[in-house]
Amino acid sequence: MAYELCTAGGQGFVRRADQEQGAVHETAWTLVAVARRTFEMILGGQAV
């Protein structure tokens, strides 16, 4: 599984790619600060 923080124009989202299943999932677009915090929580194992 791979996670990406994607940002543009002050907005952002987190993308999760599952290579085994060939599936890609994305969060909703939000403020970059919120997307970055979500991404940090995922990387830190704190996301629910």
C-alpha distance matrix in Angstrom:
0.0 3.8 6.9 10.3 13.7 16.0 19.8 23.1 26.6 26.0 23.4 19.6 16.4 12.8 10.4 6.9 5.7 4.7 6.3 8.0 9.7 10.1 9.8 9.7 10.9 13.0 15.3 18.9 20.6 22.3 24.0 22.2 23.1 21.5 18.2 18.2 19.0 16.2 13.7 15.6 15.5 11.8 11.7 14.8 13.7 16.4 14.9 16.2
3.8 0.0 3.8 6.8 10.4 12.7 16.4 19.7 23.3 22.9 20.5 16.7 13.9 10.4 8.1 5.7 5.2 6.6 8.0 10.8 12.2 11.4 10.8 9.5 10.6 11.7 14.0 17.4 18.5 20.1 21.4 19.2 20.4 19.3 15.8 15.5 16.9 14.5 11.5 13.6 14.3 10.9 10.4 14.0 13.7 16.3 14.9 16.8
6.9 3.8 0.0 3.8 6.9 9.6 13.2 16.7 20.1 19.4 17.0 13.2 10.5 6.9 5.6 4.6 6.4 9.0 11.1 14.0 14.7 13.7 12.2 9.8 9.6 9.6 11.1 14.5 15.2 16.5 17.7 15.5 16.6 15.5 12.0 11.8 13.3 11.0 7.9 10.5 11.6 8.4 8.5 12.2 12.5 14.3 12.6 15.0
10.3 6.8 3.8 0.0 3.8 6.1 9.7 13.1 16.6 16.1 14.0 10.4 8.4 5.6 5.1 6.6 8.4 11.7 13.4 16.7 17.2 15.5 13.9 10.8 10.6 9.4 10.8 13.4 13.3 14.5 15.4 12.9 14.5 14.1 10.3 10.1 12.6 10.9 7.8 10.7 12.7 10.4 10.3 14.0 15.0 16.3 14.6 17.2
13.7 10.4 6.9 3.8 0.0 3.8 6.6 10.4 13.6 12.6 10.7 7.2 6.2 4.8 6.6 9.2 11.7 15.1 17.1 20.3 20.5 18.7 16.7 13.3 12.2 9.9 10.1 12.0 11.0 11.6 11.9 9.1 10.9 10.9 7.2 6.9 10.0 9.1 6.4 9.4 11.8 10.6 10.8 14.0 15.6 16.1 14.5 17.3
16.0 12.7 9.6 6.1 3.8 0.0 3.8 7.1 10.6 10.5 8.5 5.4 5.4 6.1 7.2 10.7 12.7 16.4 18.2 21.6 21.3 19.1 17.0 13.3 12.4 9.7 10.2 11.1 9.4 10.6 11.1 8.7 11.6 11.8 8.4 9.0 12.5 11.7 9.8 12.8 15.2 14.1 14.6 17.8 19.2 19.5 17.5 19.9
19.8 16.4 13.2 9.7 6.6 3.8 0.0 3.8 7.0 6.9 5.7 4.1 6.6 8.8 10.7 14.3 16.5 20.2 22.0 25.4 25.0 22.6 20.4 16.7 15.5 12.3 12.0 11.8 9.0 9.4 8.9 6.5 10.0 11.0 8.4 9.1 12.7 12.8 11.6 14.2 16.8 16.5 17.0 19.8 21.5 21.4 19.5 21.9
23.1 19.7 16.7 13.1 10.4 7.1 3.8 0.0 3.8 5.6 5.5 6.3 9.4 12.1 13.7 17.4 19.3 23.1 24.6 28.1 27.5 24.8 22.7 19.0 17.9 14.7 14.4 13.3 9.9 10.5 9.8 8.3 12.0 13.4 11.4 12.4 15.9 16.2 15.3 17.9 20.3 20.2 20.8 23.5 25.2 25.0 23.0 25.2
26.6 23.3 20.1 16.6 13.6 10.6 7.0 3.8 0.0 3.8 5.5 8.2 11.8 15.0 16.9 20.7 22.8 26.6 28.3 31.7 30.9 28.3 26.0 22.3 20.9 17.4 16.6 14.8 11.0 10.8 9.4 8.8 12.3 14.0 12.9 14.0 17.2 18.0 17.7 19.9 22.3 22.7 23.5 25.8 27.7 27.0 25.0 27.2
26.0 22.9 19.4 16.1 12.6 10.5 6.9 5.6 3.8 0.0 3.8 6.9 10.6 13.9 16.5 20.2 22.8 26.5 28.5 31.8 31.1 28.9 26.3 22.5 20.6 17.0 15.4 13.7 10.0 8.6 6.2 5.7 8.7 10.7 10.4 11.4 14.2 15.4 15.6 17.4 19.7 20.6 21.5 23.4 25.3 24.3 22.5 24.7
23.4 20.5 17.0 14.0 10.7 8.5 5.7 5.5 5.5 3.8 0.0 3.8 7.3 10.8 13.5 17.1 19.9 23.4 25.8 28.9 27.9 25.8 23.0 19.2 17.1 13.4 11.7 9.9 6.2 5.4 4.6 4.9 8.5 9.1 8.1 10.1 12.8 13.1 13.6 16.1 17.9 18.3 19.7 21.9 23.3 22.3 20.0 22.0
19.6 16.7 13.2 10.4 7.2 5.4 4.1 6.3 8.2 6.9 3.8 0.0 3.8 7.1 9.8 13.5 16.3 19.8 22.2 25.3 24.5 22.5 19.8 16.0 13.9 10.3 9.0 8.3 5.3 5.5 5.9 4.8 8.2 8.1 5.6 7.8 10.8 10.4 10.3 13.2 15.0 15.0 16.4 18.8 20.1 19.4 17.1 19.2
16.4 13.9 10.5 8.4 6.2 5.4 6.6 9.4 11.8 10.6 7.3 3.8 0.0 3.8 6.6 10.0 13.1 16.5 19.1 22.0 21.0 19.3 16.4 12.7 10.4 6.7 5.5 6.1 5.0 6.4 8.3 7.5 10.0 8.6 5.3 8.1 10.4 8.7 8.6 12.1 13.3 12.5 14.4 17.0 17.7 17.2 14.5 16.3
12.8 10.4 6.9 5.6 4.8 6.1 8.8 12.1 15.0 13.9 10.8 7.1 3.8 0.0 3.8 6.7 10.0 13.3 16.0 18.8 18.2 16.8 14.1 10.5 8.4 5.7 5.5 8.1 8.4 9.7 11.4 10.0 11.7 10.1 6.4 8.1 10.1 7.6 6.4 10.2 11.2 9.5 11.3 14.3 14.7 14.8 12.2 14.2
10.4 8.1 5.6 5.1 6.6 7.2 10.7 13.7 16.9 16.5 13.5 9.8 6.6 3.8 0.0 3.8 6.5 10.0 12.6 15.5 14.8 13.1 10.5 7.0 5.7 4.4 6.6 9.6 10.5 12.7 14.8 13.4 15.4 13.9 10.2 11.7 13.6 10.9 9.2 12.9 13.6 11.1 12.6 16.0 15.9 16.7 14.0 15.6
6.9 5.7 4.6 6.6 9.2 10.7 14.3 17.4 20.7 20.2 17.1 13.5 10.0 6.7 3.8 0.0 3.8 6.6 9.6 12.1 11.7 10.7 8.3 5.7 5.2 6.2 8.7 12.2 13.9 15.9 18.0 16.7 18.1 16.3 12.8 13.9 15.2 12.1 10.3 13.5 13.6 10.4 11.7 15.1 14.4 15.8 13.2 14.5
5.7 5.2 6.4 8.4 11.7 12.7 16.5 19.3 22.8 22.8 19.9 16.3 13.1 10.0 6.5 3.8 0.0 3.8 6.0 9.0 8.8 7.3 6.0 4.5 6.5 8.7 11.9 15.2 16.7 19.1 21.3 19.8 21.5 19.9 16.3 17.2 18.8 15.8 13.6 16.6 16.9 13.4 14.2 17.7 16.9 18.8 16.5 17.6
4.7 6.6 9.0 11.7 15.1 16.4 20.2 23.1 26.6 26.5 23.4 19.8 16.5 13.3 10.0 6.6 3.8 0.0 3.8 5.6 5.7 5.7 5.2 6.2 8.4 11.5 14.5 17.9 19.9 22.3 24.6 23.2 24.6 22.8 19.4 20.2 21.3 18.1 16.1 18.7 18.5 14.8 15.5 18.7 17.3 19.5 17.3 17.9
6.3 8.0 11.1 13.4 17.1 18.2 22.0 24.6 28.3 28.5 25.8 22.2 19.1 16.0 12.6 9.6 6.0 3.8 0.0 3.8 5.6 4.8 6.9 8.5 11.5 14.5 17.7 21.0 22.7 25.2 27.3 25.6 27.3 25.8 22.2 22.7 24.1 21.2 18.8 21.2 21.4 17.7 17.8 21.1 19.9 22.5 20.6 21.5
8.0 10.8 14.0 16.7 20.3 21.6 25.4 28.1 31.7 31.8 28.9 25.3 22.0 18.8 15.5 12.1 9.0 5.6 3.8 0.0 3.8 5.7 8.0 10.7 13.4 16.8 19.9 23.2 25.3 27.8 30.1 28.7 30.1 28.3 24.9 25.5 26.5 23.4 21.3 23.5 23.2 19.4 19.7 22.6 20.9 23.5 21.7 22.0
9.7 12.2 14.7 17.2 20.5 21.3 25.0 27.5 30.9 31.1 27.9 24.5 21.0 18.2 14.8 11.7 8.8 5.7 5.6 3.8 0.0 3.8 5.4 8.9 11.5 15.1 18.3 21.4 23.8 26.5 29.2 28.2 29.8 27.7 24.4 25.6 26.5 23.1 21.5 24.1 23.6 19.9 20.9 23.8 21.9 24.0 21.7 21.5
10.1 11.4 13.7 15.5 18.7 19.1 22.6 24.8 28.3 28.9 25.8 22.5 19.3 16.8 13.1 10.7 7.3 5.7 4.8 5.7 3.8 0.0 3.8 6.9 10.3 13.7 17.2 20.0 22.0 25.0 27.6 26.5 28.5 26.7 23.2 24.4 25.9 22.7 20.9 23.8 23.8 20.1 21.0 24.3 22.9 24.9 22.4 22.7
9.8 10.8 12.2 13.9 16.7 17.0 20.4 22.7 26.0 26.3 23.0 19.8 16.4 14.1 10.5 8.3 6.0 5.2 6.9 8.0 5.4 3.8 0.0 3.8 6.7 10.3 13.7 16.5 18.7 21.7 24.5 23.8 25.7 23.7 20.3 21.9 23.2 19.9 18.5 21.7 21.4 18.0 19.4 22.6 21.1 22.6 19.8 19.9
9.7 9.5 9.8 10.8 13.3 13.3 16.7 19.0 22.3 22.5 19.2 16.0 12.7 10.5 7.0 5.7 4.5 6.2 8.5 10.7 8.9 6.9 3.8 0.0 3.8 6.8 10.5 13.2 15.2 18.1 20.9 20.1 22.2 20.3 16.8 18.6 20.1 17.0 15.6 19.0 19.0 15.8 17.4 20.7 19.7 20.9 18.0 18.5
10.9 10.6 9.6 10.6 12.2 12.4 15.5 17.9 20.9 20.6 17.1 13.9 10.4 8.4 5.7 5.2 6.5 8.4 11.5 13.4 11.5 10.3 6.7 3.8 0.0 3.8 7.0 9.9 12.4 15.2 18.2 17.8 19.7 17.3 14.2 16.4 17.6 14.2 13.5 17.1 16.8 13.9 16.1 19.2 18.0 18.6 15.4 15.6
13.0 11.7 9.6 9.4 9.9 9.7 12.3 14.7 17.4 17.0 13.4 10.3 6.7 5.7 4.4 6.2 8.7 11.5 14.5 16.8 15.1 13.7 10.3 6.8 3.8 0.0 3.8 6.5 8.7 11.5 14.4 14.2 16.3 14.0 10.9 13.5 15.0 11.9 11.5 15.3 15.3 13.1 15.5 18.4 17.8 17.9 14.6 15.3
15.3 14.0 11.1 10.8 10.1 10.2 12.0 14.4 16.6 15.4 11.7 9.0 5.5 5.5 6.6 8.7 11.9 14.5 17.7 19.9 18.3 17.2 13.7 10.5 7.0 3.8 0.0 3.8 6.5 8.6 11.7 12.1 13.8 11.0 8.5 11.7 12.6 9.5 10.3 13.9 13.6 12.2 15.1 17.5 17.0 16.3 12.8 13.4
18.9 17.4 14.5 13.4 12.0 11.1 11.8 13.3 14.8 13.7 9.9 8.3 6.1 8.1 9.6 12.2 15.2 17.9 21.0 23.2 21.4 20.0 16.5 13.2 9.9 6.5 3.8 0.0 3.8 6.3 10.0 11.4 13.4 10.7 9.0 12.7 13.7 11.3 12.7 16.2 16.0 15.3 18.2 20.3 20.1 18.9 15.5 15.9
20.6 18.5 15.2 13.3 11.0 9.4 9.0 9.9 11.0 10.0 6.2 5.3 5.0 8.4 10.5 13.9 16.7 19.9 22.7 25.3 23.8 22.0 18.7 15.2 12.4 8.7 6.5 3.8 0.0 3.8 7.1 8.6 11.3 9.5 7.9 11.5 13.2 11.8 12.9 16.1 16.8 16.5 18.8 21.1 21.5 20.4 17.4 18.4
22.3 20.1 16.5 14.5 11.6 10.6 9.4 10.5 10.8 8.6 5.4 5.5 6.4 9.7 12.7 15.9 19.1 22.3 25.2 27.8 26.5 25.0 21.7 18.1 15.2 11.5 8.6 6.3 3.8 0.0 3.8 6.3 8.3 6.5 6.3 9.8 11.0 10.5 12.2 14.9 15.5 16.1 18.4 20.1 20.9 19.3 16.6 17.9
24.0 21.4 17.7 15.4 11.9 11.1 8.9 9.8 9.4 6.2 4.6 5.9 8.3 11.4 14.8 18.0 21.3 24.6 27.3 30.1 29.2 27.6 24.5 20.9 18.2 14.4 11.7 10.0 7.1 3.8 0.0 3.8 5.5 5.4 6.3 8.6 10.1 10.9 12.4 14.4 15.6 16.8 18.6 20.0 21.4 19.7 17.7 19.5
22.2 19.2 15.5 12.9 9.1 8.7 6.5 8.3 8.8 5.7 4.9 4.8 7.5 10.0 13.4 16.7 19.8 23.2 25.6 28.7 28.2 26.5 23.8 20.1 17.8 14.2 12.1 11.4 8.6 6.3 3.8 0.0 3.8 5.5 5.0 5.9 8.5 9.8 10.3 12.0 14.0 15.2 16.3 17.9 19.8 18.6 17.0 19.4
23.1 20.4 16.6 14.5 10.9 11.6 10.0 12.0 12.3 8.7 8.5 8.2 10.0 11.7 15.4 18.1 21.5 24.6 27.3 30.1 29.8 28.5 25.7 22.2 19.7 16.3 13.8 13.4 11.3 8.3 5.5 3.8 0.0 3.8 5.5 5.1 6.2 8.7 9.8 10.5 12.3 14.3 15.3 16.2 18.3 16.7 15.6 18.1
21.5 19.3 15.5 14.1 10.9 11.8 11.0 13.4 14.0 10.7 9.1 8.1 8.6 10.1 13.9 16.3 19.9 22.8 25.8 28.3 27.7 26.7 23.7 20.3 17.3 14.0 11.0 10.7 9.5 6.5 5.4 5.5 3.8 0.0 3.8 5.4 5.1 6.2 8.6 9.9 10.6 12.4 14.4 15.2 16.5 14.6 12.9 15.0
18.2 15.8 12.0 10.3 7.2 8.4 8.4 11.4 12.9 10.4 8.1 5.6 5.3 6.4 10.2 12.8 16.3 19.4 22.2 24.9 24.4 23.2 20.3 16.8 14.2 10.9 8.5 9.0 7.9 6.3 6.3 5.0 5.5 3.8 0.0 3.8 5.5 5.1 6.2 8.6 9.9 10.6 12.4 14.1 15.4 14.2 12.2 14.5
18.2 15.5 11.8 10.1 6.9 9.0 9.1 12.4 14.0 11.4 10.1 7.8 8.1 8.1 11.7 13.9 17.2 20.2 22.7 25.5 25.6 24.4 21.9 18.6 16.4 13.5 11.7 12.7 11.5 9.8 8.6 5.9 5.1 5.4 3.8 0.0 3.8 5.4 5.0 6.1 8.6 9.8 10.5 12.1 14.2 13.3 12.3 15.3
19.0 16.9 13.3 12.6 10.0 12.5 12.7 15.9 17.2 14.2 12.8 10.8 10.4 10.1 13.6 15.2 18.8 21.3 24.1 26.5 26.5 25.9 23.2 20.1 17.6 15.0 12.6 13.7 13.2 11.0 10.1 8.5 6.2 5.1 5.5 3.8 0.0 3.8 5.4 5.0 6.1 8.6 9.9 10.3 12.2 10.5 9.8 12.9
16.2 14.5 11.0 10.9 9.1 11.7 12.8 16.2 18.0 15.4 13.1 10.4 8.7 7.6 10.9 12.1 15.8 18.1 21.2 23.4 23.1 22.7 19.9 17.0 14.2 11.9 9.5 11.3 11.8 10.5 10.9 9.8 8.7 6.2 5.1 5.4 3.8 0.0 3.8 5.5 5.1 6.3 8.7 9.8 10.6 9.1 7.2 10.0
13.7 11.5 7.9 7.8 6.4 9.8 11.6 15.3 17.7 15.6 13.6 10.3 8.6 6.4 9.2 10.3 13.6 16.1 18.8 21.3 21.5 20.9 18.5 15.6 13.5 11.5 10.3 12.7 12.9 12.2 12.4 10.3 9.8 8.6 6.2 5.0 5.4 3.8 0.0 3.8 5.4 5.1 6.3 8.5 9.9 9.9 8.6 11.8
15.6 13.6 10.5 10.7 9.4 12.8 14.2 17.9 19.9 17.4 16.1 13.2 12.1 10.2 12.9 13.5 16.6 18.7 21.2 23.5 24.1 23.8 21.7 19.0 17.1 15.3 13.9 16.2 16.1 14.9 14.4 12.0 10.5 9.9 8.6 6.1 5.0 5.5 3.8 0.0 3.8 5.4 5.1 6.0 8.5 8.4 8.6 12.3
15.5 14.3 11.6 12.7 11.8 15.2 16.8 20.3 22.3 19.7 17.9 15.0 13.3 11.2 13.6 13.6 16.9 18.5 21.4 23.2 23.6 23.8 21.4 19.0 16.8 15.3 13.6 16.0 16.8 15.5 15.6 14.0 12.3 10.6 9.9 8.6 6.1 5.1 5.4 3.8 0.0 3.8 5.5 5.0 6.1 4.8 5.0 8.8
11.8 10.9 8.4 10.4 10.6 14.1 16.5 20.2 22.7 20.6 18.3 15.0 12.5 9.5 11.1 10.4 13.4 14.8 17.7 19.4 19.9 20.1 18.0 15.8 13.9 13.1 12.2 15.3 16.5 16.1 16.8 15.2 14.3 12.4 10.6 9.8 8.6 6.3 5.1 5.4 3.8 0.0 3.8 5.4 5.2 6.0 5.0 8.4
11.7 10.4 8.5 10.3 10.8 14.6 17.0 20.8 23.5 21.5 19.7 16.4 14.4 11.3 12.6 11.7 14.2 15.5 17.8 19.7 20.9 21.0 19.4 17.4 16.1 15.5 15.1 18.2 18.8 18.4 18.6 16.3 15.3 14.4 12.4 10.5 9.9 8.7 6.3 5.1 5.5 3.8 0.0 3.8 5.5 7.7 8.3 11.7
14.8 14.0 12.2 14.0 14.0 17.8 19.8 23.5 25.8 23.4 21.9 18.8 17.0 14.3 16.0 15.1 17.7 18.7 21.1 22.6 23.8 24.3 22.6 20.7 19.2 18.4 17.5 20.3 21.1 20.1 20.0 17.9 16.2 15.2 14.1 12.1 10.3 9.8 8.5 6.0 5.0 5.4 3.8 0.0 3.8 5.4 7.7 11.2
13.7 13.7 12.5 15.0 15.6 19.2 21.5 25.2 27.7 25.3 23.3 20.1 17.7 14.7 15.9 14.4 16.9 17.3 19.9 20.9 21.9 22.9 21.1 19.7 18.0 17.8 17.0 20.1 21.5 20.9 21.4 19.8 18.3 16.5 15.4 14.2 12.2 10.6 9.9 8.5 6.1 5.2 5.5 3.8 0.0 3.8 5.8 8.5
16.4 16.3 14.3 16.3 16.1 19.5 21.4 25.0 27.0 24.3 22.3 19.4 17.2 14.8 16.7 15.8 18.8 19.5 22.5 23.5 24.0 24.9 22.6 20.9 18.6 17.9 16.3 18.9 20.4 19.3 19.7 18.6 16.7 14.6 14.2 13.3 10.5 9.1 9.9 8.4 4.8 6.0 7.7 5.4 3.8 0.0 3.8 6.5
14.9 14.9 12.6 14.6 14.5 17.5 19.5 23.0 25.0 22.5 20.0 17.1 14.5 12.2 14.0 13.2 16.5 17.3 20.6 21.7 21.7 22.4 19.8 18.0 15.4 14.6 12.8 15.5 17.4 16.6 17.7 17.0 15.6 12.9 12.2 12.3 9.8 7.2 8.6 8.6 5.0 5.0 8.3 7.7 5.8 3.8 0.0 3.8
16.2 16.8 15.0 17.2 17.3 19.9 21.9 25.2 27.2 24.7 22.0 19.2 16.3 14.2 15.6 14.5 17.6 17.9 21.5 22.0 21.5 22.7 19.9 18.5 15.6 15.3 13.4 15.9 18.4 17.9 19.5 19.4 18.1 15.0 14.5 15.3 12.9 10.0 11.8 12.3 8.8 8.4 11.7 11.2 8.5 6.5 3.8 0.0
